[in-house]
Amino acid sequence: MLPTSAALVLLGVLTCGATAQSPSTIGGHPFVSWNVSAPHVLILYHGLGNPVEEYYALAAHFGSLGYAVVLPTDCENDVGLLPGVVVNWVESTVAGVKNEFAKGRPVAVLGHSMGGGAAMAAARYDPGLAAYVAVHPAPILSGKPYALPGIAPAMTGPILFITGTLEIIDNVGFTSQWTAKNAYDKAPSPKALINVIGHGHMAITDGSFGEMEGTTAAYWLDCFARKNKASCDWLTLDMCKLADGKSVNGFEWCEHAGTAPPGSVCVDNNTYVGACPNYYNCHSDVEVGCSCLEYCSYDKTCCHGTVAPTSSEAIATMLVEPLAAIEQ
């Protein structure tokens, strides 16, 4: 049984409060942290203008899901709007966390608003992290001096973009659902985008962690950072599921693209059949019925030479046990 939205939220409430661990300094930056000895590290980047403490409950929630969460508390007020500041912040904090805190543990990033731009900056300037999640992001802040065409390097994956249908009302459109969609379109696989009906800019900081915003982020991290097959299957088979033409998860938009494992056969542009040990959905440029021969390549007699984009990365298929505490 896969974890549900309610189970994920309840687990966070029951197992971990919003009180942070003792403050620390990592890479010259002030941090607060949760569950510091966990085997997977999550850097949480805050937004602009609102108190950093508003993110403590979200950090504690992901700590309760088994991550060592570190939250840098600097880059406050309006300093993040200055050219290149967010990118410099990200490069310095990621390096510090990897060298001084993670020490070989896998590192993922999740950020909101300005922090969503920071997550995108990490995907540009710090490739090879376990996973990236950009929540209601400000893409313009993800490059030097800003993320303008022809200036910023391309992003890497696996990256999840989260936005909401009321986002365009917030922040004069700088973090609109359309900028999130444009960023998704330009990102390499593996990638996904959800646009949650009725959600505004601050949804993920509410008491339910934005409901499907927090839940989908948890699945994404569990799949790619912890290689949990059950969560990978949810992303492929259930995240964008429709009933009577409507999203069962309350999304106005839901898109994803990844790589198909050896031996799988595309049923349609987003699902496959086969006895493969991991999910990685078929690329949208692969014809229905194409057999996947290996990561990023397909049966050319079926696909007429279609090959997955070179930016797609082969991802290890090592599996771990599902989230035991949630599946009880």
N, C-alpha and C positions, 0 to 999 in steps of 0.2 A: 504494500500500500504506500503510495507516494505521499509526502508531506503536504498538508493543506495550508491555505492562508491562515486559517484560525489556529492551527497547530503551531505554525511558525511563530505567530504573535504570542500565543499563550506560553510557549516554551521560553521566550525572551522575558516575559513578565514574571514567570515563576522562578527562573533560575538565576537571574542577574538583575540587580537594580541599576539605577542610573548613576551611582556614585563611582567616580573614576578612581583608578589606582593613583599612587603618589606621582606628582609631576616629575618629569625627567627631561634631560637634555640629550638629544640625538643629533649628531651632525651639526651641532651649534644651534639647533632649533628647539624651542620649548614644546614638549609633548605631554599629553596625558594618555594613559594606556589601560587596557583591560585584558585579563586572561593571558598574561604575558608569556607563559610557558607553552601555549598551544602550538601544535606542529605547523600551522599555516598562518601567515601574517597578512593582515589587511590594513592598508593605509587609508584612512578616511579624511577626505579634504572637505573643509567647511565652505559655506557660502560667504558672500560679501554683505556687510552691513548689519546682519543680525548677530546676536551674541553667540560665541562659540559654544557656550553651555547648552544651547538649544540642540546641539548634536550629540550630547552625552547619552541620551536615552537610545538613540540609534546605534551609537558605538557599543553600548552595553548589550543591546540586542544581538549584534553580530558576535560579540564576545560570548554570549550565551549559546550561540550556534557552533561554537568551537574554534573561533578565530582569535589569534592574538591581535587585538585592534590597537593601532596607534594613531592618535589624532594630533597633528601639529596645530598649535594654537596661535601662531603668529600669522602674518599677512592679513591683518584685520583692517577695519575701516575701509577707506577708498584706495589704499595703496595698490591693491590688486588690479586697478584699472590702468596703471601706468604701463608703458610699453615694456614687454618682456618680463615683467615682475613675476607673473604666475609661472612661466616656464623656468625661470631661475629658481624659484621656490621649489618646484617639483624636482628639478634635477638635483638640487642640494639635499632635499629631504629623502628622496628615494635612495640616493647614494648612502646617506647616513643610516637609514633603516637597514639596507642590505648589509652594510659593513659592520655596524655597531649593534644591531638588534636582531635581525633575522639570522645572520650567520649560517647561511646555507638553507634555511627554511624557504619554501616558496612564498613569493610576495605578490599580492593582488592589490588593486586600488579601486576605490569607490569614492566619487565626489559629487557634490550637489551645487548647482548654480555656478559661481566662480570655481568651486571645487569640481564641478562637472567639466569645466574647461581644463582644470588641472588634470583630471583623469585622461582627457583627450591629449593633453600635453605629454603625459607619461606614455601614451600610446605612440606618440610621435618621436619623443626624445629618449625614451627608456624602453626599447623593444625587448621582448623576451620575458616580461613579467607574466605571471600565471593567468591573469584575467584583468579586464578593465571594465568599469561600469560608470557611465556618465549620466547622471540624473538631472533632468532639466538643465542641460549644460549651456554655458556661454562659449560657443566654439571660437569666437573671435579672440579669446584670451589664451588660446592653446598654441600660439606661435610667437616667433620673434620677428619684429616687435609685436605684431599681431598676426593672426592666422588669415592672411590674405592670399588670394590666388597666386601661385608661383613663388611664394615665400616660404611657407611652412613645409617641412617634410611630410611625407605621407604617414598616415597612422598604421599601426599594426593591430592585430587581434590576438585573442578573441575579445571583442568589445560589444557591450550592450548599451544601447541608448534608450533612455526612459524620458517620456514627455507626457503632457496631458492636454486635453482639448481646451482647457481654459488658460493654458500657458500663454497664448498669444495676447491675452489681456494684460499679462504681467510684464514688467520691466521694459515697456515700450517696444516689445518684440525682439529685444536682444537675445532672449532665451526662448524664442517662440518654437512651437512645434515644427514650423517649417525649417528653421535652422537646424533642428535636430534631425529632420528627415534628410536634409541636404548633406549633413555630416555622415549619416548612415550610408547614403548612396555612394559616397566617396571612399568609405572605409573598405578594407579588404576582409575577406572571410577568414575565420568564423566571425559572424556579426549578427545582431538582432536589433529590432526596434519595436517598442510598444508605445502607443499613444492612448492613455487611459481616459475613458469618458468621464467628464466632470471634474477632473483633477487640475488644480492650479499649481503654482510654482512651489509652494512649501509643503505639499502633500506628504512627502516622505518623512518629514519631521513631526508629524502628528502622532497621537497615541497608538495608532495601528500601523505606523511606519508606512503609510500610504497604501495599506492593504496589498493589492497586486503589485505595486511598485516594489515594496520590500520583499514580497514573496518571489517575484521574478528575479530580482537581484540575488536572492539567496540561492535559487536554483542555478543561476549562471555561475556564481562563485563555486558552488558545490560541484558542478560538472567540470569546470575547467581548472580550478585550483586544486580540488581534491579528487578529480577523475572518478566521480560517483556516477555509475551508469544509470541509476534510477533517475537522477536529476537530468542527465543528458537526454534520456528518453522523454521526460516531461517537456523539455525545451523543443524537441522535434515533433512529438506527437500530440501534445496537449496545449502548449502555449498559445498557438494560433487556431485552435479548434473552433469550428463553427457549429451552430445548431439553428436551424431555420434561417440560415443566412446571417446570423448574428454571432459575434464573439461570445463564447461561454465565459470568458474571463473579464468582460467589460472593456475591451479594447476597441477603439475606432480604427486604428491601424495596428497591424501585427505582421512583421516581416522577419525572415531569418534566412541566412545562407551559410553553408559550411562545407565540409568535405565528406564524401561518402567513404565508408570503409571497404576494404577488399571483399568481394563476393556479394555485395548488396546490389539490388536491382531497383531502379527508380520506378515508383508507381505513378507519381506525378512530380511536380517541380519541388516539392518539399518533403516527401516521404519516400521510404524505401521498404523493401522486404528482403529477408535474408537472415542467415544465422550468424551475423557478425557480432563481435563482442562489444561494440560501442556504436554510437548513433550517427554522428556527422551526416547531416542531411545532404541530399543531392543538390548540385548547383542548378540554378535556374536556367543555365544555358545548355543543360544536358537533356537530350530528348527522352521522352517517356519510354521505358523499356531498356534503357542502356545499362549494361552491366559494368559495375565499377571494378577495374582490375587492380588498381593500387591507389594510394592517396594521390589525388590530383590528376588521375588519368582514367580513361574509360575505353570500352570496347569500340574501336574506331569503325568496325564494320556496321555497328549500330548507330554510332554517334556521328558518322561522317567526318571524323577528324576532330570533333569538338574535344577540347582539353580544358580542364579547369584553369582559372587564372593562375599565373605563376606566383602571385602574392599569397595564395593559399598555402598554409603550413601543415605539414604532417604532424599530427599530435599523438603523443604516446597514448596507448590504449590500456595502460595499467589501471586496474579497477580497485576500488576500495569498498568496504562494506557501506551500505546506505546509512543515513543518519539514524542510528539505532534508537536514540532517545525520542525521535519524532515518530518513528514507525510503530512504537509500542501501542 
